[in-house]
Amino acid sequence: MNITIRQLSYFRSLATHRNFGRAAEAVHVSQPALSVQIREMEDALGGQLVERRARDVALTPFGRLVLAQTDKVLAEVRALKDLARWNGGLAGELRLGIIPTIAPYLLPRALGAIRAEDIGLVVQVQEGKTARLLEDLQAGRLDAVVLALPLEKDKGLVIEPLFEDRFVLAGTAARITALDGREDSLRPDHIGPETLLLLEDGHCLTEQALEVCGGAQEHGQINMGASSLSTLSRLVAAGFGLTLLPELAVPREAEGLELRRFGGREPARQVALVRRESSIDDGWFRTLAQILAQSGQEITAEVRAAL
């Protein structure tokens, strides 16, 4: 019996997409080529892996057993590749995922520090929402991701907290003045839903802000339409409402924008670095976490000193 890694990869793709055409496209081969490899794999194993139907395929009971072993083998192959790639620590190529509400503010400083650590390191950055980044991380398409906690519990992940990113209230002087009298006791739940502007649905920052303010996504008066924090800041500066901005995203200069800190314990998000538990770590993850943590702590400290 001779089963190849290529055949296992094709079978995994077919199991994921449940269609020969989509599976072939995902692994960048022609549909006939993928079909031939699956047939050869079935012949080698002596059993049918999938039921071929008019528009899709379904795994046979035997196919489900083979898929479980396939995932184990492919995970070990990824670990072997990681071992070779990370031999010697933070070196070679780093595939880093990062959410959009952190990327443009943390990366400029952090990438400079990473390059200073290893001038030969090739860094590939992928921006995306949390769910997509975690999917790519688990599939081995990313080495690590930077996102905001909390995460759903997953025993297959290693989570390293980096720094605390506190929220500040942002709005025009007129809207901020309307909250006067609360300088020492201003709380997020003092913000009326009719004045609250947030990012479009799907951003974890939106969920965090709603939780902080005691709101809910189905509240009809909450405007969730901005596609980026930059757009959100401009809308707020133009007088369209109030919002919560993380310290990372506080602009150095923003005409018409006023900022106010909350009294008592300030609401915040925890930024973290995450990798697969199965990935090889001979020090690169710790080194990367230290660089990102220092960069984030420097930025937030500068904002706190200015506000």
Backbone bond lengths (Angstrom), bond angles and torsions (degrees), N, CA, C in turn:
res aa  C-N    CA-C-N  psi(-1)  N-CA   C-N-CA  omega(-1)  CA-C   N-CA-C  phi
1 M - - - 1.472 - - 1.524 109.28 -
2 N 1.332 115.75 131.25 1.464 120.60 -178.32 1.530 109.22 -133.26
3 I 1.319 115.84 99.67 1.462 122.23 178.80 1.522 108.00 -106.27
4 T 1.323 117.37 130.29 1.461 121.08 -178.11 1.530 111.55 -99.24
5 I 1.322 115.26 159.80 1.470 121.32 175.75 1.527 109.60 -62.50
6 R 1.316 116.20 -35.58 1.465 119.97 178.72 1.523 110.25 -61.02
7 Q 1.330 116.72 -45.50 1.456 120.02 179.54 1.529 111.41 -62.05
8 L 1.325 116.31 -40.85 1.465 119.87 178.43 1.531 110.75 -63.17
9 S 1.336 116.79 -40.07 1.459 120.65 178.73 1.523 110.98 -65.06
10 Y 1.336 116.39 -40.62 1.462 120.25 178.86 1.531 110.29 -65.63
11 F 1.334 116.13 -40.91 1.461 120.05 179.90 1.527 110.55 -65.64
12 R 1.308 117.74 -39.99 1.460 121.33 177.99 1.534 110.27 -62.15
13 S 1.348 115.79 -41.25 1.458 120.14 178.65 1.526 110.94 -64.73
14 L 1.332 116.69 -40.93 1.460 120.76 179.53 1.532 110.63 -65.59
15 A 1.323 116.53 -39.92 1.461 120.48 178.75 1.522 111.17 -65.37
16 T 1.320 116.53 -32.65 1.464 121.23 -179.65 1.517 111.84 -74.90
17 H 1.334 116.69 -45.83 1.470 120.97 -172.60 1.526 113.67 -92.77
18 R 1.326 117.42 -18.51 1.467 122.59 177.50 1.529 112.74 56.83
19 N 1.334 115.45 28.88 1.461 119.99 -179.20 1.526 107.29 -158.87
20 F 1.321 117.49 130.51 1.463 120.37 -175.71 1.525 111.72 -63.13
21 G 1.326 116.99 -40.42 1.458 119.61 -178.30 1.520 112.47 -64.64
22 R 1.342 116.73 -48.66 1.468 120.56 -179.37 1.528 110.92 -67.42
23 A 1.331 116.25 -36.79 1.467 119.65 179.25 1.520 110.64 -65.09
24 A 1.328 116.47 -42.21 1.462 120.54 179.47 1.528 110.78 -64.50
25 E 1.316 116.22 -41.69 1.466 120.40 178.98 1.524 111.01 -62.17
26 A 1.335 117.09 -37.78 1.460 121.24 -177.79 1.524 112.58 -66.82
27 V 1.340 116.93 -30.92 1.471 119.69 -179.79 1.531 111.77 -104.72
28 H 1.347 115.43 9.81 1.471 121.72 172.08 1.527 113.74 62.91
29 V 1.335 115.71 44.58 1.461 120.42 172.94 1.528 107.45 -133.59
30 S 1.336 115.56 170.73 1.457 119.06 177.29 1.524 109.58 -77.10
31 Q 1.322 115.45 157.24 1.464 119.42 179.46 1.533 111.71 -62.02
32 P 1.343 119.55 -44.03 1.470 118.72 178.34 1.529 112.72 -59.88
33 A 1.353 116.69 -38.03 1.464 119.58 -179.44 1.522 110.84 -64.21
34 L 1.320 116.24 -42.09 1.463 119.44 178.96 1.523 110.59 -66.40
35 S 1.318 116.12 -42.25 1.458 120.25 -179.74 1.523 111.69 -60.51
36 V 1.336 116.05 -41.23 1.474 120.47 179.14 1.526 110.29 -62.36
37 Q 1.324 117.16 -43.45 1.461 121.17 -178.62 1.528 111.49 -64.99
38 I 1.335 117.03 -37.93 1.463 119.84 178.04 1.526 110.15 -66.71
39 R 1.348 116.79 -40.40 1.471 120.90 178.00 1.530 110.10 -61.58
40 E 1.327 116.41 -45.09 1.469 120.16 -179.32 1.530 110.76 -64.39
41 M 1.318 116.67 -36.07 1.461 120.96 177.82 1.529 110.30 -66.26
42 E 1.326 116.81 -42.42 1.467 120.54 177.47 1.528 110.84 -63.31
43 D 1.328 116.95 -41.84 1.468 120.38 178.83 1.519 111.21 -62.49
44 A 1.341 115.61 -41.07 1.464 119.78 -178.66 1.523 111.69 -67.43
45 L 1.329 116.17 -35.78 1.458 120.50 -178.72 1.517 113.02 -86.03
46 G 1.322 116.41 -16.67 1.451 120.39 178.60 1.511 114.59 75.68
47 G 1.334 117.14 31.02 1.459 119.62 179.20 1.514 111.28 -164.13
48 Q 1.337 115.79 156.62 1.459 120.88 -179.53 1.529 109.60 -80.49
49 L 1.339 115.88 131.15 1.465 121.33 -178.35 1.521 112.48 -92.33
50 V 1.326 116.75 -34.30 1.463 120.22 -176.69 1.525 110.84 -135.64
51 E 1.317 114.90 150.52 1.459 121.38 170.61 1.520 107.26 -90.17
52 R 1.321 117.66 120.16 1.454 122.32 -178.30 1.531 109.16 -87.71
53 R 1.352 114.63 115.81 1.457 120.10 -178.94 1.521 109.42 -115.73
54 A 1.318 117.02 176.17 1.468 121.13 -173.10 1.524 112.70 -58.40
55 R 1.338 118.27 -45.59 1.458 120.26 -174.41 1.517 113.82 -116.87
56 D 1.322 117.11 -10.92 1.456 118.75 -179.09 1.523 109.42 -153.70
57 V 1.311 115.42 -174.25 1.461 120.67 175.79 1.517 108.37 -130.59
58 A 1.316 116.05 158.78 1.467 122.34 175.53 1.522 107.98 -131.29
59 L 1.307 117.15 141.84 1.454 121.05 178.40 1.529 110.14 -69.91
60 T 1.310 116.04 138.88 1.461 120.76 171.89 1.536 107.94 -79.15
61 P 1.320 118.63 165.60 1.476 119.57 174.47 1.525 111.91 -53.97
62 F 1.332 115.90 -41.36 1.469 119.96 176.32 1.527 110.44 -63.75
63 G 1.318 115.58 -40.17 1.466 119.69 179.23 1.522 112.69 -61.66
64 R 1.336 117.30 -36.93 1.466 120.41 178.57 1.526 110.91 -65.64
65 L 1.335 116.33 -38.09 1.467 119.38 177.39 1.525 110.99 -66.01
66 V 1.326 115.53 -42.51 1.463 120.25 179.86 1.532 110.43 -65.69
67 L 1.349 116.76 -37.08 1.462 120.19 -179.88 1.522 111.37 -62.60
68 A 1.323 117.54 -39.96 1.465 120.80 178.98 1.525 110.44 -60.48
69 Q 1.318 117.16 -42.37 1.467 120.46 178.28 1.530 111.22 -71.80
70 T 1.331 115.66 -34.71 1.462 120.38 177.93 1.526 110.79 -59.51
71 D 1.327 116.83 -44.95 1.460 120.59 -179.93 1.527 111.25 -62.08
72 K 1.325 116.63 -37.86 1.472 119.80 178.67 1.525 110.85 -65.62
73 V 1.325 115.89 -43.58 1.471 119.72 -179.28 1.525 110.62 -65.00
74 L 1.330 117.45 -45.71 1.463 120.89 -179.14 1.522 111.67 -64.96
75 A 1.342 116.68 -34.53 1.464 120.04 176.51 1.523 110.54 -64.06
76 E 1.322 116.66 -40.57 1.467 120.27 178.67 1.524 111.25 -67.84
77 V 1.326 116.74 -36.48 1.464 120.52 177.38 1.527 110.21 -64.28
78 R 1.355 116.61 -43.14 1.469 119.67 176.88 1.521 110.95 -61.01
79 A 1.333 116.20 -41.16 1.465 120.08 179.26 1.530 110.87 -62.63
80 L 1.330 116.39 -38.66 1.466 120.59 178.52 1.523 110.70 -65.19
81 K 1.332 116.64 -42.09 1.460 120.16 177.75 1.524 110.92 -64.63
82 D 1.334 116.15 -40.36 1.468 119.97 178.26 1.518 110.73 -62.36
83 L 1.333 115.75 -40.86 1.457 119.73 -179.93 1.517 110.74 -59.33
84 A 1.316 116.93 -43.71 1.463 120.77 179.47 1.521 111.17 -68.59
85 R 1.328 115.92 -39.52 1.458 120.05 -175.81 1.520 112.35 -72.94
86 W 1.345 116.61 -34.21 1.458 119.80 -176.73 1.524 112.47 -99.28
87 N 1.310 117.36 11.02 1.459 119.52 177.46 1.522 109.79 -58.55
88 G 1.337 116.15 116.94 1.459 119.67 -179.16 1.512 112.91 99.20
89 G 1.347 118.21 9.02 1.465 120.34 175.68 1.511 112.86 93.92
90 L 1.335 115.59 -146.65 1.458 121.65 -176.28 1.528 108.81 -71.52
91 A 1.310 116.18 90.73 1.461 120.66 -175.00 1.513 109.49 -153.20
92 G 1.334 115.27 160.53 1.460 119.61 176.67 1.506 112.52 85.00
93 E 1.334 116.87 -110.08 1.457 121.92 -175.86 1.526 109.62 -131.97
94 L 1.309 116.06 132.40 1.460 122.19 177.56 1.518 109.12 -115.64
95 R 1.333 116.84 122.83 1.456 122.06 177.26 1.526 107.27 -105.36
96 L 1.320 115.10 104.18 1.458 121.47 -170.97 1.523 111.21 -114.17
97 G 1.319 117.17 126.60 1.453 122.30 174.15 1.517 110.01 -100.03
98 I 1.322 117.15 147.89 1.457 120.35 -177.56 1.529 109.40 -155.49
99 I 1.326 117.10 139.49 1.461 120.19 -177.11 1.532 110.39 -75.00
100 P 1.355 117.72 152.55 1.473 121.89 -173.28 1.529 115.05 -64.17
101 T 1.337 117.85 -23.11 1.466 119.62 -179.43 1.524 112.41 -84.80
102 I 1.326 115.89 3.09 1.466 121.30 175.84 1.528 110.81 -122.03
103 A 1.322 117.08 -39.40 1.466 122.84 -170.46 1.534 114.99 -50.18
104 P 1.343 120.41 -56.77 1.472 119.04 -173.06 1.520 114.41 -69.64
105 Y 1.316 117.17 -13.36 1.459 120.54 -176.40 1.528 112.25 -100.89
106 L 1.329 116.91 -35.01 1.460 121.00 -178.75 1.519 112.86 -90.87
107 L 1.340 117.23 -36.19 1.461 120.24 -171.15 1.523 115.50 -63.11
108 P 1.343 120.06 -42.73 1.472 117.98 -177.52 1.528 113.32 -54.40
109 R 1.319 116.72 -42.39 1.464 119.21 179.38 1.521 111.24 -78.57
110 A 1.321 116.96 -42.13 1.461 120.35 -175.84 1.531 112.43 -66.74
111 L 1.337 117.31 -40.28 1.468 119.66 -178.86 1.520 111.42 -64.89
112 G 1.324 116.30 -36.13 1.466 119.27 176.30 1.512 111.00 -62.64
113 A 1.333 116.60 -40.18 1.467 120.47 179.21 1.519 111.37 -69.95
114 I 1.345 116.75 -35.87 1.464 120.30 178.20 1.519 110.62 -65.88
115 R 1.323 116.62 -43.68 1.469 119.82 178.69 1.521 111.51 -65.46
116 A 1.336 116.66 -33.53 1.464 119.61 177.31 1.525 110.95 -66.27
117 E 1.338 115.66 -31.42 1.464 120.49 178.34 1.530 110.67 -71.12
118 D 1.330 116.93 -37.94 1.461 121.73 -179.64 1.524 108.60 -151.68
119 I 1.310 116.98 100.04 1.464 122.19 -175.48 1.520 111.70 -63.95
120 G 1.351 117.38 -22.01 1.459 120.40 -177.78 1.516 114.15 -89.68
121 L 1.326 117.54 -2.20 1.460 120.91 -177.13 1.526 111.12 -72.18
122 V 1.314 116.22 131.15 1.457 121.97 174.38 1.532 107.68 -96.91
123 V 1.328 116.71 120.12 1.460 121.01 -177.68 1.526 109.36 -108.56
124 Q 1.318 116.16 122.06 1.458 122.04 174.58 1.525 107.58 -108.43
125 V 1.333 116.00 119.43 1.458 121.05 -176.35 1.519 110.09 -107.36
126 Q 1.310 116.04 133.99 1.463 121.65 176.21 1.525 108.82 -124.15
127 E 1.323 116.43 120.55 1.463 120.97 175.47 1.518 108.79 -89.45
128 G 1.317 116.46 144.40 1.459 119.60 177.67 1.507 111.17 -179.33
129 K 1.310 115.70 166.80 1.458 119.93 177.50 1.526 109.85 -75.32
130 T 1.312 115.82 161.24 1.463 121.99 -170.05 1.522 113.16 -53.48
131 A 1.323 117.43 -49.08 1.466 120.54 -175.62 1.527 111.91 -59.50
132 R 1.331 116.32 -43.07 1.469 120.17 -178.91 1.529 110.97 -67.80
133 L 1.326 117.02 -41.31 1.463 120.22 -179.82 1.528 110.96 -63.59
134 L 1.314 117.29 -41.99 1.465 120.05 179.81 1.527 110.79 -66.17
135 E 1.313 116.75 -35.96 1.471 120.58 176.45 1.521 110.31 -62.63
136 D 1.333 116.82 -45.42 1.464 120.68 179.92 1.529 111.28 -69.11
137 L 1.319 117.11 -32.82 1.469 120.67 177.06 1.524 110.29 -64.87
138 Q 1.312 116.90 -47.97 1.460 121.10 -178.70 1.527 111.59 -65.22
139 A 1.338 116.02 -30.69 1.468 120.15 -179.62 1.521 112.29 -81.66
140 G 1.333 117.58 -5.11 1.456 121.13 179.24 1.515 114.45 85.91
141 R 1.332 117.43 6.82 1.466 120.05 179.09 1.533 111.76 -79.91
142 L 1.323 116.70 -16.30 1.459 122.58 175.80 1.525 108.77 -128.07
143 D 1.335 116.19 150.22 1.464 121.03 177.54 1.521 111.60 -87.68
144 A 1.322 116.20 -36.36 1.462 121.06 -178.22 1.517 108.27 -157.88
145 V 1.331 116.58 158.43 1.455 120.65 178.21 1.526 109.59 -134.03
146 V 1.332 114.90 147.18 1.465 121.96 175.76 1.526 107.07 -108.62
147 L 1.317 116.66 122.99 1.464 120.71 -178.14 1.526 109.87 -152.23
148 A 1.312 115.41 -178.87 1.465 120.84 -178.67 1.519 109.92 -104.20
149 L 1.324 115.38 137.73 1.460 121.10 176.05 1.533 109.25 -79.34
150 P 1.326 118.63 160.23 1.469 126.40 6.99 1.514 112.52 -88.32
151 L 1.329 114.90 161.96 1.451 122.66 173.21 1.517 108.85 -115.93
152 E 1.326 115.47 154.11 1.457 118.05 171.53 1.518 108.61 -63.66
153 K 1.309 116.46 141.77 1.457 120.63 -176.81 1.522 110.33 -60.00
154 D 1.309 115.68 129.48 1.458 121.49 179.06 1.523 107.39 -144.30
155 K 1.305 116.76 114.08 1.465 120.24 -176.52 1.520 112.41 -67.39
156 G 1.333 116.71 -13.52 1.451 119.32 -178.01 1.513 114.48 -88.95
157 L 1.354 118.13 7.95 1.456 121.46 -176.59 1.530 111.59 -119.88
158 V 1.317 115.12 147.19 1.464 122.09 171.23 1.522 107.11 -109.44
159 I 1.334 117.09 123.20 1.462 122.68 -175.01 1.519 109.77 -114.70
160 E 1.328 116.33 124.89 1.461 122.53 179.50 1.523 109.29 -119.03
161 P 1.355 118.71 105.30 1.464 120.92 176.43 1.530 110.77 -60.00
162 L 1.342 116.05 140.49 1.463 121.22 -176.34 1.530 113.05 -109.32
163 F 1.325 116.67 -55.63 1.459 119.99 -178.74 1.517 110.22 -164.31
164 E 1.332 114.93 162.80 1.460 121.56 177.77 1.523 109.58 -94.52
165 D 1.312 115.48 132.13 1.467 122.06 -179.45 1.531 107.70 -117.79
166 R 1.327 117.21 102.80 1.462 121.25 -173.47 1.528 111.54 -81.21
167 F 1.326 115.57 153.62 1.453 121.77 177.95 1.527 110.64 -93.70
168 V 1.342 115.39 141.57 1.461 121.13 173.02 1.525 108.01 -123.14
169 L 1.314 115.90 155.62 1.457 121.31 178.50 1.522 108.80 -85.24
170 A 1.325 117.00 133.77 1.468 122.12 -179.18 1.516 110.00 -126.33
171 G 1.334 115.90 138.36 1.457 121.50 178.47 1.517 109.93 -178.04
172 T 1.305 116.94 -178.67 1.463 120.52 176.20 1.526 109.00 -75.07
173 A 1.342 116.07 164.71 1.459 120.66 178.40 1.522 110.89 -58.36
174 A 1.342 116.91 -38.91 1.460 120.64 -178.65 1.526 111.20 -64.22
175 R 1.311 116.29 -44.15 1.469 118.98 -179.04 1.521 110.99 -70.29
176 I 1.331 116.54 -36.73 1.466 119.47 178.30 1.527 109.86 -67.04
177 T 1.343 116.04 -40.92 1.463 120.37 179.86 1.525 111.26 -61.02
178 A 1.329 116.63 -32.26 1.460 120.24 179.62 1.522 112.16 -63.85
179 L 1.325 116.16 -15.53 1.461 120.42 178.22 1.520 111.58 -98.49
180 D 1.336 118.14 7.29 1.463 121.54 -179.14 1.516 110.62 -55.73
181 G 1.312 113.99 153.43 1.447 119.76 -176.12 1.511 111.95 95.39
182 R 1.346 115.69 -5.64 1.464 120.06 -179.88 1.532 110.80 -119.27
183 E 1.335 117.53 22.44 1.463 120.26 -173.34 1.519 112.77 -53.63
184 D 1.335 116.42 -39.51 1.464 119.27 -175.47 1.525 112.66 -99.02
185 S 1.332 116.52 -5.30 1.464 118.60 -174.84 1.525 112.95 -133.85
186 L 1.333 117.22 15.27 1.454 120.32 -178.31 1.526 110.25 -61.90
187 R 1.328 115.60 127.77 1.459 121.36 178.52 1.525 109.30 -122.67
188 P 1.331 116.67 154.04 1.471 119.07 179.63 1.522 113.61 -57.99
189 D 1.346 117.44 -32.04 1.457 118.49 -178.09 1.527 112.99 -76.28
190 H 1.341 117.17 -0.19 1.460 120.63 172.75 1.531 111.37 -78.35
191 I 1.332 116.66 -14.03 1.465 120.67 -178.32 1.527 108.94 -79.83
192 G 1.303 117.55 121.80 1.457 120.89 178.72 1.507 111.31 -69.83
193 P 1.330 118.38 141.64 1.474 120.98 -178.99 1.523 112.91 -60.39
194 E 1.335 116.82 -26.67 1.458 119.48 -178.93 1.524 112.48 -70.42
195 T 1.336 117.63 -14.24 1.471 120.66 -179.64 1.524 111.89 -109.96
196 L 1.319 118.91 1.65 1.463 122.00 -172.57 1.527 111.28 -90.64
197 L 1.333 115.91 122.82 1.464 122.78 175.39 1.522 108.49 -110.93
198 L 1.328 116.62 136.30 1.458 121.20 -178.95 1.523 110.30 -139.19
199 L 1.314 115.64 171.29 1.456 121.12 175.90 1.521 110.02 -69.21
200 E 1.322 115.96 161.54 1.456 120.83 178.98 1.517 110.43 -60.87
201 D 1.302 115.21 155.80 1.463 121.80 -177.99 1.530 110.65 -57.17
202 G 1.328 115.86 142.76 1.463 120.95 179.28 1.508 112.62 112.60
203 H 1.333 117.46 -19.91 1.459 120.59 176.40 1.523 109.19 -84.58
204 C 1.324 116.98 133.22 1.460 119.45 179.36 1.521 111.11 -63.71
205 L 1.346 117.25 -27.35 1.459 120.37 179.03 1.527 110.62 -64.17
206 T 1.320 117.34 -33.95 1.465 121.18 177.16 1.521 110.30 -63.60
207 E 1.337 116.44 -45.35 1.457 120.50 179.15 1.517 110.80 -63.14
208 Q 1.330 117.15 -39.93 1.462 120.80 179.80 1.521 111.29 -66.40
209 A 1.327 116.64 -42.80 1.461 120.57 -179.58 1.527 110.82 -64.83
210 L 1.334 116.74 -40.92 1.462 119.84 178.22 1.523 111.18 -63.94
211 E 1.319 115.66 -39.87 1.464 119.12 178.69 1.523 110.64 -64.99
212 V 1.336 115.94 -42.65 1.455 121.10 179.87 1.522 111.03 -62.10
213 C 1.346 116.28 -40.97 1.464 120.97 -176.10 1.525 112.80 -87.43
214 G 1.311 117.27 -0.93 1.456 119.82 178.56 1.504 113.40 73.27
215 G 1.330 118.17 24.34 1.459 122.35 -178.77 1.512 111.60 -102.25
216 A 1.317 115.06 -175.52 1.460 121.46 177.92 1.515 108.73 -141.80
217 Q 1.317 117.35 150.16 1.458 121.49 -176.50 1.525 112.34 -61.42
218 E 1.323 116.97 -30.10 1.453 118.17 -177.01 1.523 112.61 -80.18
219 H 1.336 117.42 -0.61 1.464 119.96 178.92 1.521 109.17 -67.19
220 G 1.302 118.14 117.08 1.457 122.74 -172.27 1.509 114.70 -65.79
221 Q 1.350 117.67 -18.85 1.458 119.60 -176.01 1.527 112.80 -89.44
222 I 1.324 117.56 -9.67 1.459 120.54 -179.50 1.521 109.09 -85.46
223 N 1.340 116.11 125.73 1.460 121.53 -178.87 1.522 109.22 -90.49
224 M 1.336 117.37 110.66 1.462 121.53 178.18 1.518 108.43 -117.61
225 G 1.325 116.63 82.00 1.448 119.06 -175.17 1.506 115.82 -135.64
226 A 1.326 118.72 -13.99 1.465 120.87 -178.03 1.529 110.08 -70.45
227 S 1.331 116.64 140.65 1.459 120.80 -177.11 1.524 113.17 -91.69
228 S 1.339 117.25 -14.41 1.456 120.58 -179.20 1.524 109.24 -152.14
229 L 1.327 116.19 161.62 1.464 120.16 178.14 1.522 111.00 -66.78
230 S 1.324 117.18 -30.11 1.461 120.76 176.96 1.526 110.39 -63.56
231 T 1.331 116.25 -45.95 1.470 120.73 177.13 1.516 110.47 -63.68
232 L 1.314 116.73 -42.99 1.462 121.69 -179.82 1.524 110.63 -59.76
233 S 1.323 117.45 -43.53 1.469 121.33 179.77 1.522 111.19 -61.83
234 R 1.329 116.25 -40.74 1.467 119.71 -179.57 1.529 111.37 -67.57
235 L 1.330 116.69 -39.67 1.462 119.96 178.14 1.523 111.11 -63.31
236 V 1.314 116.04 -42.33 1.458 120.61 180.00 1.527 110.44 -67.39
237 A 1.335 116.72 -41.16 1.460 120.57 179.13 1.523 111.44 -64.69
238 A 1.335 116.72 -25.57 1.461 121.07 178.97 1.524 112.23 -84.58
239 G 1.329 116.45 -0.60 1.453 119.72 174.05 1.509 115.99 96.08
240 F 1.340 118.25 13.88 1.457 120.34 -175.99 1.524 113.74 -82.66
241 G 1.321 117.72 -4.40 1.462 119.19 178.13 1.510 112.21 155.83
242 L 1.332 115.60 -164.57 1.457 122.99 177.78 1.526 108.62 -116.60
243 T 1.317 116.24 158.30 1.459 119.72 176.44 1.514 109.94 -151.97
244 L 1.317 115.69 170.27 1.460 122.08 172.57 1.519 107.59 -103.84
245 L 1.313 116.13 127.70 1.462 121.22 176.45 1.518 109.39 -113.89
246 P 1.337 118.16 134.00 1.461 119.52 172.11 1.529 109.10 -70.82
247 E 1.310 116.45 151.14 1.466 120.01 -177.93 1.525 111.92 -56.23
248 L 1.327 117.05 -35.96 1.467 120.07 179.58 1.521 111.67 -54.45
249 A 1.344 116.14 -35.35 1.465 120.95 -172.68 1.517 113.66 -97.48
250 V 1.334 118.22 5.04 1.469 120.29 179.59 1.525 108.58 -66.76
251 P 1.335 118.50 119.44 1.472 120.81 -178.34 1.523 111.34 -70.85
252 R 1.328 116.04 144.67 1.469 119.91 178.05 1.528 110.27 -67.27
253 E 1.309 116.14 -38.24 1.459 120.82 176.65 1.524 108.22 -138.48
254 A 1.320 115.54 125.93 1.468 119.89 178.62 1.517 108.17 -145.54
255 E 1.321 115.53 103.81 1.457 119.92 -177.47 1.527 110.99 -60.65
256 G 1.324 115.57 126.72 1.454 121.37 178.03 1.509 114.99 86.43
257 L 1.337 118.23 -3.34 1.458 120.98 -176.74 1.524 110.91 -101.04
258 E 1.333 116.12 125.49 1.459 122.82 175.56 1.520 108.47 -108.24
259 L 1.327 115.80 147.10 1.461 121.51 -179.32 1.520 109.69 -123.81
260 R 1.315 116.68 143.09 1.457 121.53 179.67 1.522 109.56 -139.90
261 R 1.320 117.26 132.77 1.457 121.34 175.68 1.527 109.64 -84.05
262 F 1.331 115.14 153.27 1.456 120.81 178.79 1.522 109.69 -86.36
263 G 1.320 115.64 150.28 1.457 120.24 177.59 1.523 110.99 -79.32
264 G 1.333 115.72 163.61 1.464 120.75 178.62 1.519 111.73 67.22
265 R 1.330 115.87 -145.12 1.457 120.30 178.82 1.526 109.39 -75.52
266 E 1.323 116.19 116.08 1.458 120.62 -174.91 1.534 110.94 -74.33
267 P 1.333 117.08 136.68 1.473 119.42 176.21 1.524 109.70 -65.28
268 A 1.310 117.18 147.76 1.467 120.87 -176.12 1.517 110.44 -156.13
269 R 1.322 115.31 164.32 1.458 121.55 170.28 1.521 107.68 -117.35
270 Q 1.316 117.00 150.97 1.448 122.59 178.31 1.516 108.74 -102.63
271 V 1.322 116.94 119.51 1.465 122.16 179.03 1.523 108.71 -89.70
272 A 1.329 116.56 137.39 1.465 120.62 -175.66 1.515 111.43 -139.52
273 L 1.325 114.93 159.15 1.465 123.31 173.54 1.520 107.27 -109.04
274 V 1.332 116.63 135.63 1.463 121.28 -173.98 1.523 110.03 -130.41
275 R 1.327 116.35 139.63 1.465 121.90 173.29 1.515 109.32 -136.59
276 R 1.329 115.65 168.82 1.451 120.39 173.92 1.526 109.97 -72.57
277 E 1.305 116.17 140.70 1.459 120.05 177.53 1.521 111.08 -64.35
278 S 1.327 116.42 -29.57 1.462 120.84 -177.40 1.524 113.51 -79.94
279 S 1.325 117.76 -12.90 1.470 119.82 -178.39 1.529 110.56 -74.08
280 I 1.304 114.90 150.10 1.456 120.60 -178.47 1.529 109.83 -74.17
281 D 1.330 115.95 132.79 1.469 120.14 177.25 1.520 108.92 -130.24
282 D 1.332 114.97 101.58 1.467 118.86 176.11 1.524 110.29 -106.21
283 G 1.320 116.55 23.46 1.455 121.18 178.07 1.514 114.21 124.82
284 W 1.353 118.34 -17.67 1.469 120.25 -176.46 1.522 111.92 -64.34
285 F 1.346 116.46 -37.60 1.463 119.71 -177.12 1.532 110.23 -67.91
286 R 1.311 116.16 -42.37 1.466 120.36 178.71 1.522 110.74 -64.61
287 T 1.334 116.55 -41.94 1.463 120.49 178.80 1.516 111.18 -62.48
288 L 1.321 116.18 -45.09 1.468 121.15 179.44 1.523 110.71 -63.44
289 A 1.323 117.32 -43.32 1.465 121.24 179.41 1.529 111.13 -60.96
290 Q 1.314 117.16 -40.99 1.465 120.82 -179.92 1.531 111.04 -63.82
291 I 1.332 116.38 -41.52 1.463 120.64 -179.89 1.526 110.54 -65.23
292 L 1.325 116.54 -47.08 1.459 120.81 -178.71 1.525 111.26 -66.26
293 A 1.326 116.34 -39.83 1.463 120.08 179.47 1.521 110.91 -63.71
294 Q 1.315 116.58 -45.50 1.466 119.89 -179.78 1.521 111.31 -62.92
295 S 1.331 117.00 -42.39 1.460 120.87 179.77 1.530 110.72 -62.82
296 G 1.330 116.79 -46.48 1.457 120.32 179.71 1.515 113.03 -64.80
297 Q 1.317 116.46 -40.63 1.467 120.79 179.56 1.518 111.28 -66.34
298 E 1.325 117.43 -36.50 1.467 120.43 177.57 1.529 111.10 -64.84
299 I 1.334 116.70 -44.36 1.468 120.50 -178.42 1.525 110.82 -64.75
300 T 1.321 116.95 -47.58 1.472 119.79 -178.35 1.527 111.06 -66.81
301 A 1.341 117.65 -34.75 1.469 120.23 177.64 1.518 111.20 -64.48
302 E 1.328 117.27 -38.98 1.465 121.41 178.57 1.538 110.37 -63.66
303 V 1.331 116.26 -40.87 1.468 120.17 -179.98 1.528 110.28 -66.99
304 R 1.339 116.94 -41.89 1.456 120.00 -179.66 1.524 112.19 -65.30
305 A 1.311 115.76 -32.96 1.458 119.40 179.11 1.527 110.94 -71.65
306 A 1.333 116.52 -27.19 1.474 120.03 -177.41 1.511 113.27 -88.17
307 L 1.340 118.50 -20.21 1.471 121.77 -177.15 1.522 111.18 -104.82
